[in-house]
């Protein structure tokens, strides 16, 4: 079976927040709740990077480990979902998650936070696939339609990858290899490009022949 995962390529993310907007529109996420957000590391410093963050659908999810009512479950595709009819709003999952994925519509203590909400990998919830009730509680079920999460599909630079873990890792591996090759071969490639410049253009290379 496929093991669905997200990966954000920090070298490509331009902090446009298109993924955040796509998620909120597709799933009609409640006001004050963000299933996905963009964070900046080393803001304003050398090496600044931006990352799109949401539930990572962990293989051994800490949110499920600490939940006192066992409202979490993992699908055959490896997507970590939860049952809002069982959730008691205790907030344990919020404190256990290293990514801050679980969100609550209200502030307050135990039982006053409201039902927990988080990224579902656009896989809906425990209710019948494509039903109005499923959409109302959990948002779109794009996986049931054979589609990937809209946040990844709408990413302008394809920084946010989503899908089977093996496929995602292979895409990123090829990107890393191509980046390394382009850096190592930059001088040669640039020199060849200037030598092939069309007539009438006086481009010059700073490299010695």
C-alpha positions as CSV (number, residue, x, y, z in Angstrom):
1,X,0.0,0.0,0.0
2,X,1.0,3.6,-0.6
3,X,2.3,5.6,2.4
4,X,1.2,9.2,1.9
5,X,3.6,11.9,3.0
6,X,4.2,15.7,2.6
7,X,7.6,17.2,1.9
8,X,8.4,20.9,1.5
9,X,11.5,21.8,-0.6
10,X,12.9,24.8,1.2
11,X,15.0,25.7,-1.8
12,X,11.8,26.3,-3.8
13,X,9.4,27.8,-1.3
14,X,8.8,31.5,-1.9
15,X,6.5,32.1,1.0
16,X,3.5,33.0,-1.3
17,X,1.0,31.3,1.1
18,X,-0.8,29.8,-1.9
19,X,-0.9,26.5,-0.1
20,X,-2.5,28.0,2.9
21,X,-5.2,29.8,0.9
22,X,-5.9,26.6,-1.2
23,X,-6.4,24.6,2.0
24,X,-8.7,27.1,3.6
25,X,-10.8,27.4,0.4
26,X,-11.0,23.7,-0.4
27,X,-11.9,22.6,3.1
28,X,-13.8,25.6,4.4
29,X,-11.5,25.6,7.5
30,X,-13.1,27.4,10.5
31,X,-12.1,31.0,11.2
32,X,-9.1,31.0,13.5
33,X,-7.9,27.5,12.5
34,X,-5.0,26.9,10.0
35,X,-4.5,23.4,8.9
36,X,-1.4,24.6,7.0
37,X,0.9,27.5,7.6
38,X,4.2,28.9,6.2
39,X,7.0,29.4,8.7
40,X,10.3,31.3,8.1
41,X,13.6,30.1,9.6
42,X,16.4,32.6,10.2
43,X,14.2,35.5,9.2
44,X,16.3,38.3,7.8
45,X,19.5,36.4,8.3
46,X,21.9,34.6,6.1
47,X,20.4,31.2,5.2
48,X,16.8,32.3,5.5
49,X,14.4,29.6,4.4
50,X,10.6,29.2,4.3
51,X,8.7,26.0,4.9
52,X,5.1,25.0,4.5
53,X,4.0,23.1,7.6
54,X,1.0,20.9,8.4
55,X,0.3,17.5,9.9
56,X,3.1,15.2,8.7
57,X,1.0,12.1,9.2
58,X,3.6,10.4,11.2
59,X,4.1,6.6,11.1
60,X,4.1,6.6,15.0
61,X,2.0,9.7,15.6
62,X,2.6,11.2,19.1
63,X,-0.9,12.8,19.0
64,X,-2.5,9.4,18.8
65,X,-0.2,8.1,21.6
66,X,-1.4,10.8,24.1
67,X,-5.1,10.9,23.2
68,X,-7.0,9.7,26.2
69,X,-10.1,8.7,24.1
70,X,-8.3,7.2,21.1
71,X,-10.0,9.4,18.6
72,X,-7.1,9.0,16.1
73,X,-6.8,6.3,13.5
74,X,-4.5,5.6,10.5
75,X,-5.9,4.7,7.1
76,X,-4.5,2.0,4.8
77,X,-2.7,4.9,2.9
78,X,-0.9,6.0,6.1
79,X,-3.0,9.1,6.6
80,X,-3.6,10.0,10.3
81,X,-7.2,11.1,10.8
82,X,-9.4,11.6,13.8
83,X,-13.0,11.2,14.8
84,X,-14.6,14.5,15.9
85,X,-17.5,12.7,17.5
86,X,-15.1,11.1,20.0
87,X,-12.8,14.1,20.5
88,X,-13.3,15.8,23.9
89,X,-11.1,18.9,23.3
90,X,-8.6,18.1,26.0
91,X,-5.7,19.6,24.0
92,X,-3.2,16.8,24.7
93,X,-2.5,16.3,21.0
94,X,-1.7,19.9,20.5
95,X,1.1,19.8,23.1
96,X,2.4,16.4,21.9
97,X,2.7,17.3,18.2
98,X,6.1,18.8,17.3
99,X,4.6,20.5,14.2
100,X,1.7,22.2,16.0
101,X,-0.7,20.6,13.6
102,X,-3.8,20.1,15.9
103,X,-5.8,23.3,16.1
104,X,-8.8,24.2,18.2
105,X,-11.5,26.8,17.3
106,X,-11.7,28.2,20.9
107,X,-9.2,29.1,23.6
108,X,-9.7,27.7,27.1
109,X,-9.1,24.7,29.3
110,X,-10.3,21.1,29.1
111,X,-13.6,20.6,27.3
112,X,-13.9,24.3,26.3
113,X,-11.6,24.2,23.3
114,X,-14.1,22.7,20.9
115,X,-13.4,19.8,18.6
116,X,-9.9,19.5,17.4
117,X,-9.2,20.2,13.7
118,X,-6.1,19.4,11.6
119,X,-4.9,18.5,8.1
120,X,-6.5,15.4,6.8
121,X,-4.3,15.1,3.6
122,X,-7.6,15.9,1.9
123,X,-8.8,12.4,2.9
124,X,-12.0,13.4,4.7
125,X,-12.9,11.5,7.9
126,X,-14.7,8.4,9.2
127,X,-18.0,9.3,7.6
128,X,-19.1,8.0,4.2
129,X,-16.8,9.2,1.4
130,X,-18.1,12.3,-0.4
131,X,-21.1,12.8,1.9
132,X,-22.2,16.3,2.9
133,X,-21.7,15.5,6.6
134,X,-18.1,14.4,5.9
135,X,-17.4,17.6,4.1
136,X,-19.0,19.7,6.9
137,X,-16.9,18.1,9.6
138,X,-13.6,17.3,7.8
139,X,-13.5,19.0,4.5
140,X,-12.8,17.6,1.0
141,X,-12.1,14.0,0.4
142,X,-9.9,14.4,-2.7
143,X,-8.1,11.0,-2.1
144,X,-11.3,9.2,-2.7
145,X,-11.6,11.0,-6.0
146,X,-8.0,9.9,-7.0
147,X,-6.6,13.4,-6.4
148,X,-3.8,14.7,-4.3
149,X,-4.2,17.5,-1.6
150,X,-5.0,20.8,-3.2
151,X,-2.2,22.6,-1.3
152,X,0.4,20.7,-3.2
153,X,-1.3,20.9,-6.5
154,X,-1.6,24.7,-6.2
155,X,2.0,25.2,-5.2
156,X,3.4,27.6,-7.9
157,X,7.0,26.4,-7.6
158,X,6.2,22.8,-6.8
159,X,8.0,23.2,-3.5
160,X,5.3,21.3,-1.6
161,X,5.3,17.7,-2.6
162,X,2.5,15.2,-1.6
163,X,1.9,11.6,-2.4
164,X,3.4,8.2,-2.0
165,X,6.5,8.5,0.2
166,X,8.7,6.5,-2.3
167,X,7.6,8.7,-5.2
168,X,8.1,11.9,-3.2
169,X,11.6,10.9,-2.0
170,X,12.6,10.0,-5.6
171,X,11.5,13.4,-6.9
172,X,13.5,15.1,-4.2
173,X,16.5,12.9,-4.8
174,X,16.6,13.8,-8.5
175,X,16.3,17.5,-7.6
176,X,19.3,17.3,-5.3
177,X,21.4,15.5,-7.9
178,X,20.5,18.0,-10.6
179,X,21.3,20.9,-8.2
180,X,24.7,19.5,-7.5
181,X,25.4,18.8,-11.2
182,X,24.4,22.3,-12.2
183,X,26.8,23.8,-9.6
184,X,29.7,21.7,-10.6
185,X,29.2,22.2,-14.3
186,X,28.2,25.9,-14.1
187,X,31.4,27.3,-15.7
188,X,31.4,24.8,-18.6
189,X,27.7,25.3,-19.2
190,X,28.0,29.1,-19.1
191,X,30.9,29.1,-21.5
192,X,29.1,26.9,-24.0
193,X,26.1,29.1,-23.8
194,X,28.0,32.2,-24.7
195,X,29.8,30.4,-27.6
196,X,26.4,29.4,-29.0
197,X,25.0,33.0,-28.7
198,X,23.0,34.1,-31.8
199,X,24.6,36.4,-34.3
200,X,24.2,40.1,-33.5
201,X,24.5,39.5,-29.7
202,X,27.8,40.6,-28.1
203,X,27.6,38.5,-24.9
204,X,30.9,37.8,-23.3
205,X,32.0,35.2,-20.8
206,X,34.1,36.2,-17.8
207,X,35.8,32.8,-18.1
208,X,39.1,32.5,-19.9
209,X,39.1,30.2,-22.9
